[in-house]
Amino acid sequence: MSKVKIGTVQMSCTADKQQNLNKAIEKIKEAAAKGAQIVCLQELFASLYFCDVEDYNNFDLAEPIPGPSTDALSGVAKELGVVIIASLFEKRAQGLYHNTTAVIDADGAYLGKYRKMHIPDDPAFYEKFYFTPGDLGYKVFPTKFGKVGVLICWDQWYPEASRITALMGADILFYPTAIGWDTTQDDETNQDQYNAWQTIQRSHSVANGLPVVSVNRVGFEQDGAMKFWGGSFVTNAQGKLLYLASHDQEEVAVTEVDLAQTDYMRKHWPFLRDRRIDSYLPITKRFIDED
């Protein structure tokens, strides 16, 4: 199969977890009705983005994976014949939690999970309070419609993560994400931040010769202090934008990507062939100095 139809669900959320899950399921059905074969939801789609505060009560939002949400989504995937990429707050054990994405195949089978490797700790993004860094390594999932590589939000800024996932045989890189603007910022700062976010991900597409799918949330949260900037997008294997969402509207879109283009791009721009892997050992150092 060369061409695959990718469904992206960009939505706003409420404080009601079940309501958000139900809404996501309806939007998955909408994407499937438009022809989607793989549907990706945004990061932590079942809740508001709770990491703006350090509140122990928020741990109650977590659940096991597989668990109730993956069970519900497995039924939907089987009914519709679509692959679902679902970002959830995982309770692994008492006092041990992860920011995790589950992948469900088109027959409803749970294929496994990826635990977010890079965990931020910035104002309004206090994720280190909640999430243990991933310990499963980078992951590629063989689905009915291709090999899916999954990374999560803060992973977006790291070319090492995208490169390793690509080298593991991913056909497409997916990034469920939750990122927005402080509403006290000026428009120029907002645009600079969004451009940096989009540019770094498109560069992963170019460097690896792979389509990239980035799915963000929209809407005002944190009592109006944060505007999640939407702007979800899909690129082809050369980093060309095939789809770009708005900054303020919920959107369910279906975009066709041609997986055969990867072979073409890697032949004509042979970045993988020309890698000097013998010279890359220093990349494992925190910083290259004398200490």
Salt bridges, closest charged atoms under 4 A:
GLU26 OE2 - LYS29 NZ 3.93
GLU30 OE2 - LYS34 NZ 3.48
GLU43 OE2 - LYS116 NZ 2.99
GLU63 OE2 - LYS17 NZ 2.90
GLU90 OE2 - LYS113 NZ 2.82
GLU90 OE1 - ARG115 NE 2.94
GLU127 OE1 - LYS116 NZ 2.77
ASP135 OD2 - ARG92 NH1 2.64
ASP135 OD1 - ARG115 NH1 3.03
ASP155 OD1 - HIS118 ND1 2.68
GLU221 OE2 - ARG217 NH1 2.84
GLU250 OE2 - LYS23 NZ 2.35
GLU250 OE1 - LYS27 NZ 3.59
ASP263 OD2 - LYS267 NZ 2.98
ASP274 OD1 - ARG273 NE 2.72
ASP278 OD2 - ARG276 NH2 2.62
